[in-house]
Amino acid sequence: MTTTPMESPVRQARLSHGWELVELALRVKFIADALGETTPKVGDLVTSLFLWENQREQVPTSYEALLDLVFDAYTRRVPA
């Protein structure tokens, strides 16, 4: 029997927004810059995001909150 590893929450959230890895990296960079936080270059962020999505590295605590902000900021809300 073959088992498939569970998809990472970062990948699920990215795909639910319809973004490519580079689009998520650009959004992370934009939000981090707006908050005055230092982040690596976009290419390096893409590499990190790839590793996090494929569960090769754990998402650092400092990025968990930033990713939450990014996904929340770009979620379209429809008025009731």
PyMOL commands that set and color helices and strands:
alter all, ss='L'
color gray80, all
select helices_A, chain A and resi 9-17+21-34+42-53+61-73
alter helices_A, ss='H'
color red, helices_A
deselect
rebuild
show_as cartoon
